[in-house]
Amino acid sequence: MAARLGAELAREERAEAERQAAREPVADGPDTGVPGVPGLPGVTWGDGLADGLPLFPMQPPRTGRELLADHVTAMVCCAAVDTAGAAPGLDWLDGPVLLVDGARRSDLGHPVLRLVDDGDAGPLGDWLGEVGVRPEKPVRLV
């Protein structure tokens, strides 16, 4: 009985040592630090689940206000593209942008936030009229 227990314990210790060795970075492997930056430790690339760490850091949950503002902005942009001849664009620094007559419109955020925060639709209505969006026309989400 003692020999059997000793063999089982040795097998478990070997398995644990193999798991530990798989988690440690390889000294001469391709993932042993950042080239040209001395002092940075090596990085092992795995599925992230074995280490108990997520692959990407978790973002805080978005609030209802943020979601509503994003949805209203998206709907206004769809209406501008559909009825006013606007075009979607991509800025390398800011991300998605709305192009009206070839010019970037960055003044949509304030009227949308006034609507979401204060319930004041006036500034957004003025913005829609200025751009040429016809609010009475249904938006096609094709």
Rosetta constraint file for C-alpha pairs under 8 A:
AtomPair CA 1 CA 5 HARMONIC 6.29 0.50
AtomPair CA 2 CA 6 HARMONIC 6.05 0.50
AtomPair CA 3 CA 7 HARMONIC 6.16 0.50
AtomPair CA 4 CA 8 HARMONIC 6.25 0.50
AtomPair CA 5 CA 9 HARMONIC 6.13 0.50
AtomPair CA 6 CA 10 HARMONIC 6.14 0.50
AtomPair CA 7 CA 11 HARMONIC 6.21 0.50
AtomPair CA 8 CA 12 HARMONIC 6.31 0.50
AtomPair CA 9 CA 13 HARMONIC 6.21 0.50
AtomPair CA 10 CA 14 HARMONIC 6.21 0.50
AtomPair CA 11 CA 15 HARMONIC 6.24 0.50
AtomPair CA 12 CA 16 HARMONIC 6.18 0.50
AtomPair CA 13 CA 17 HARMONIC 6.13 0.50
AtomPair CA 14 CA 18 HARMONIC 6.19 0.50
AtomPair CA 15 CA 19 HARMONIC 6.29 0.50
AtomPair CA 16 CA 20 HARMONIC 6.21 0.50
AtomPair CA 17 CA 21 HARMONIC 6.11 0.50
AtomPair CA 18 CA 22 HARMONIC 6.18 0.50
AtomPair CA 19 CA 23 HARMONIC 6.47 0.50
AtomPair CA 20 CA 24 HARMONIC 6.54 0.50
AtomPair CA 23 CA 44 HARMONIC 7.57 0.50
AtomPair CA 23 CA 51 HARMONIC 7.48 0.50
AtomPair CA 24 CA 44 HARMONIC 7.43 0.50
AtomPair CA 25 CA 29 HARMONIC 7.86 0.50
AtomPair CA 25 CA 31 HARMONIC 7.40 0.50
AtomPair CA 25 CA 32 HARMONIC 6.63 0.50
AtomPair CA 25 CA 42 HARMONIC 6.08 0.50
AtomPair CA 25 CA 43 HARMONIC 6.41 0.50
AtomPair CA 25 CA 44 HARMONIC 5.53 0.50
AtomPair CA 26 CA 31 HARMONIC 7.52 0.50
AtomPair CA 26 CA 32 HARMONIC 6.66 0.50
AtomPair CA 26 CA 42 HARMONIC 7.97 0.50
AtomPair CA 27 CA 32 HARMONIC 6.21 0.50
AtomPair CA 28 CA 32 HARMONIC 6.72 0.50
AtomPair CA 31 CA 42 HARMONIC 5.83 0.50
AtomPair CA 31 CA 43 HARMONIC 5.43 0.50
AtomPair CA 31 CA 44 HARMONIC 6.11 0.50
AtomPair CA 31 CA 45 HARMONIC 7.72 0.50
AtomPair CA 32 CA 41 HARMONIC 6.73 0.50
AtomPair CA 32 CA 42 HARMONIC 3.68 0.50
AtomPair CA 32 CA 43 HARMONIC 5.88 0.50
AtomPair CA 32 CA 44 HARMONIC 7.73 0.50
AtomPair CA 33 CA 37 HARMONIC 7.79 0.50
AtomPair CA 33 CA 40 HARMONIC 5.61 0.50
AtomPair CA 33 CA 41 HARMONIC 5.02 0.50
AtomPair CA 33 CA 42 HARMONIC 3.73 0.50
AtomPair CA 33 CA 43 HARMONIC 6.01 0.50
AtomPair CA 34 CA 38 HARMONIC 7.52 0.50
AtomPair CA 34 CA 40 HARMONIC 6.35 0.50
AtomPair CA 34 CA 41 HARMONIC 7.70 0.50
AtomPair CA 34 CA 42 HARMONIC 7.23 0.50
AtomPair CA 46 CA 50 HARMONIC 7.63 0.50
AtomPair CA 47 CA 55 HARMONIC 7.05 0.50
AtomPair CA 48 CA 52 HARMONIC 6.32 0.50
AtomPair CA 48 CA 53 HARMONIC 5.29 0.50
AtomPair CA 48 CA 54 HARMONIC 5.45 0.50
AtomPair CA 48 CA 55 HARMONIC 5.29 0.50
AtomPair CA 49 CA 53 HARMONIC 6.12 0.50
AtomPair CA 49 CA 54 HARMONIC 6.69 0.50
AtomPair CA 49 CA 55 HARMONIC 8.00 0.50
AtomPair CA 54 CA 58 HARMONIC 7.79 0.50
AtomPair CA 62 CA 66 HARMONIC 6.20 0.50
AtomPair CA 62 CA 67 HARMONIC 6.71 0.50
AtomPair CA 63 CA 67 HARMONIC 6.37 0.50
AtomPair CA 64 CA 68 HARMONIC 6.04 0.50
AtomPair CA 65 CA 69 HARMONIC 6.12 0.50
AtomPair CA 65 CA 116 HARMONIC 7.07 0.50
AtomPair CA 65 CA 117 HARMONIC 7.78 0.50
AtomPair CA 66 CA 70 HARMONIC 6.16 0.50
AtomPair CA 67 CA 71 HARMONIC 6.16 0.50
AtomPair CA 68 CA 72 HARMONIC 6.10 0.50
AtomPair CA 68 CA 116 HARMONIC 7.09 0.50
AtomPair CA 69 CA 73 HARMONIC 6.05 0.50
AtomPair CA 69 CA 112 HARMONIC 6.42 0.50
AtomPair CA 69 CA 113 HARMONIC 6.52 0.50
AtomPair CA 69 CA 116 HARMONIC 6.27 0.50
AtomPair CA 70 CA 74 HARMONIC 6.10 0.50
AtomPair CA 71 CA 75 HARMONIC 6.17 0.50
AtomPair CA 72 CA 76 HARMONIC 6.15 0.50
AtomPair CA 72 CA 112 HARMONIC 6.90 0.50
AtomPair CA 73 CA 77 HARMONIC 6.13 0.50
AtomPair CA 73 CA 108 HARMONIC 7.57 0.50
AtomPair CA 73 CA 109 HARMONIC 7.60 0.50
AtomPair CA 73 CA 112 HARMONIC 6.62 0.50
AtomPair CA 74 CA 78 HARMONIC 6.17 0.50
AtomPair CA 75 CA 79 HARMONIC 6.19 0.50
AtomPair CA 76 CA 80 HARMONIC 6.12 0.50
AtomPair CA 77 CA 81 HARMONIC 6.14 0.50
AtomPair CA 77 CA 98 HARMONIC 6.86 0.50
AtomPair CA 78 CA 82 HARMONIC 6.01 0.50
AtomPair CA 78 CA 139 HARMONIC 6.97 0.50
AtomPair CA 78 CA 140 HARMONIC 7.95 0.50
AtomPair CA 78 CA 141 HARMONIC 7.42 0.50
AtomPair CA 79 CA 83 HARMONIC 5.83 0.50
AtomPair CA 79 CA 84 HARMONIC 7.49 0.50
AtomPair CA 79 CA 133 HARMONIC 6.54 0.50
AtomPair CA 79 CA 134 HARMONIC 7.91 0.50
AtomPair CA 79 CA 135 HARMONIC 7.72 0.50
AtomPair CA 79 CA 139 HARMONIC 5.59 0.50
AtomPair CA 80 CA 84 HARMONIC 4.93 0.50
AtomPair CA 80 CA 85 HARMONIC 6.60 0.50
AtomPair CA 80 CA 86 HARMONIC 5.48 0.50
AtomPair CA 80 CA 128 HARMONIC 7.86 0.50
AtomPair CA 80 CA 131 HARMONIC 7.52 0.50
AtomPair CA 80 CA 132 HARMONIC 7.61 0.50
AtomPair CA 80 CA 133 HARMONIC 5.43 0.50
AtomPair CA 81 CA 85 HARMONIC 5.24 0.50
AtomPair CA 81 CA 86 HARMONIC 4.32 0.50
AtomPair CA 81 CA 87 HARMONIC 5.58 0.50
AtomPair CA 81 CA 88 HARMONIC 7.39 0.50
AtomPair CA 82 CA 86 HARMONIC 7.49 0.50
AtomPair CA 82 CA 139 HARMONIC 6.50 0.50
AtomPair CA 82 CA 140 HARMONIC 6.92 0.50
AtomPair CA 83 CA 132 HARMONIC 7.55 0.50
AtomPair CA 83 CA 133 HARMONIC 5.53 0.50
AtomPair CA 83 CA 134 HARMONIC 6.25 0.50
AtomPair CA 83 CA 137 HARMONIC 7.60 0.50
AtomPair CA 83 CA 139 HARMONIC 7.88 0.50
AtomPair CA 84 CA 100 HARMONIC 7.93 0.50
AtomPair CA 84 CA 131 HARMONIC 6.84 0.50
AtomPair CA 84 CA 132 HARMONIC 5.23 0.50
AtomPair CA 84 CA 133 HARMONIC 5.03 0.50
AtomPair CA 84 CA 134 HARMONIC 7.48 0.50
AtomPair CA 85 CA 100 HARMONIC 7.07 0.50
AtomPair CA 85 CA 101 HARMONIC 7.56 0.50
AtomPair CA 86 CA 98 HARMONIC 6.88 0.50
AtomPair CA 86 CA 99 HARMONIC 5.55 0.50
AtomPair CA 86 CA 100 HARMONIC 4.51 0.50
AtomPair CA 86 CA 101 HARMONIC 6.60 0.50
AtomPair CA 86 CA 102 HARMONIC 8.00 0.50
AtomPair CA 87 CA 98 HARMONIC 6.09 0.50
AtomPair CA 87 CA 99 HARMONIC 5.04 0.50
AtomPair CA 87 CA 100 HARMONIC 6.47 0.50
AtomPair CA 87 CA 102 HARMONIC 7.92 0.50
AtomPair CA 88 CA 96 HARMONIC 7.18 0.50
AtomPair CA 88 CA 97 HARMONIC 6.14 0.50
AtomPair CA 88 CA 98 HARMONIC 5.00 0.50
AtomPair CA 88 CA 99 HARMONIC 5.97 0.50
AtomPair CA 89 CA 96 HARMONIC 5.78 0.50
AtomPair CA 89 CA 97 HARMONIC 4.92 0.50
AtomPair CA 89 CA 98 HARMONIC 5.74 0.50
AtomPair CA 89 CA 99 HARMONIC 6.20 0.50
AtomPair CA 90 CA 94 HARMONIC 7.78 0.50
AtomPair CA 90 CA 95 HARMONIC 5.33 0.50
AtomPair CA 90 CA 96 HARMONIC 4.50 0.50
AtomPair CA 90 CA 97 HARMONIC 5.54 0.50
AtomPair CA 91 CA 95 HARMONIC 4.86 0.50
AtomPair CA 91 CA 96 HARMONIC 6.09 0.50
AtomPair CA 91 CA 97 HARMONIC 6.44 0.50
AtomPair CA 97 CA 104 HARMONIC 6.71 0.50
AtomPair CA 97 CA 105 HARMONIC 7.18 0.50
AtomPair CA 97 CA 106 HARMONIC 7.37 0.50
AtomPair CA 98 CA 104 HARMONIC 5.87 0.50
AtomPair CA 98 CA 105 HARMONIC 5.66 0.50
AtomPair CA 98 CA 106 HARMONIC 7.53 0.50
AtomPair CA 99 CA 103 HARMONIC 5.17 0.50
AtomPair CA 99 CA 104 HARMONIC 4.54 0.50
AtomPair CA 99 CA 105 HARMONIC 5.97 0.50
AtomPair CA 100 CA 104 HARMONIC 6.41 0.50
AtomPair CA 100 CA 105 HARMONIC 6.61 0.50
AtomPair CA 100 CA 131 HARMONIC 7.32 0.50
AtomPair CA 107 CA 111 HARMONIC 7.79 0.50
AtomPair CA 108 CA 112 HARMONIC 6.39 0.50
AtomPair CA 108 CA 124 HARMONIC 7.85 0.50
AtomPair CA 108 CA 127 HARMONIC 7.47 0.50
AtomPair CA 109 CA 113 HARMONIC 6.14 0.50
AtomPair CA 110 CA 114 HARMONIC 6.19 0.50
AtomPair CA 111 CA 115 HARMONIC 6.33 0.50
AtomPair CA 111 CA 121 HARMONIC 7.67 0.50
AtomPair CA 111 CA 123 HARMONIC 5.07 0.50
AtomPair CA 111 CA 124 HARMONIC 4.68 0.50
AtomPair CA 111 CA 127 HARMONIC 7.40 0.50
AtomPair CA 112 CA 116 HARMONIC 6.21 0.50
AtomPair CA 112 CA 124 HARMONIC 6.23 0.50
AtomPair CA 113 CA 117 HARMONIC 5.66 0.50
AtomPair CA 113 CA 118 HARMONIC 7.78 0.50
AtomPair CA 114 CA 118 HARMONIC 5.32 0.50
AtomPair CA 114 CA 119 HARMONIC 6.56 0.50
AtomPair CA 114 CA 120 HARMONIC 5.68 0.50
AtomPair CA 114 CA 121 HARMONIC 7.22 0.50
AtomPair CA 114 CA 123 HARMONIC 7.37 0.50
AtomPair CA 114 CA 124 HARMONIC 7.95 0.50
AtomPair CA 115 CA 119 HARMONIC 4.45 0.50
AtomPair CA 115 CA 120 HARMONIC 4.66 0.50
AtomPair CA 115 CA 121 HARMONIC 5.09 0.50
AtomPair CA 115 CA 123 HARMONIC 7.96 0.50
AtomPair CA 115 CA 124 HARMONIC 7.15 0.50
AtomPair CA 116 CA 120 HARMONIC 7.78 0.50
AtomPair CA 121 CA 125 HARMONIC 6.06 0.50
AtomPair CA 122 CA 126 HARMONIC 6.18 0.50
AtomPair CA 123 CA 127 HARMONIC 6.15 0.50
AtomPair CA 124 CA 128 HARMONIC 6.14 0.50
AtomPair CA 125 CA 129 HARMONIC 6.24 0.50
AtomPair CA 126 CA 130 HARMONIC 6.11 0.50
AtomPair CA 127 CA 131 HARMONIC 6.23 0.50
AtomPair CA 128 CA 132 HARMONIC 6.08 0.50
AtomPair CA 128 CA 133 HARMONIC 5.07 0.50
AtomPair CA 128 CA 134 HARMONIC 7.40 0.50
AtomPair CA 128 CA 135 HARMONIC 7.63 0.50
AtomPair CA 129 CA 133 HARMONIC 5.90 0.50
AtomPair CA 129 CA 134 HARMONIC 7.30 0.50
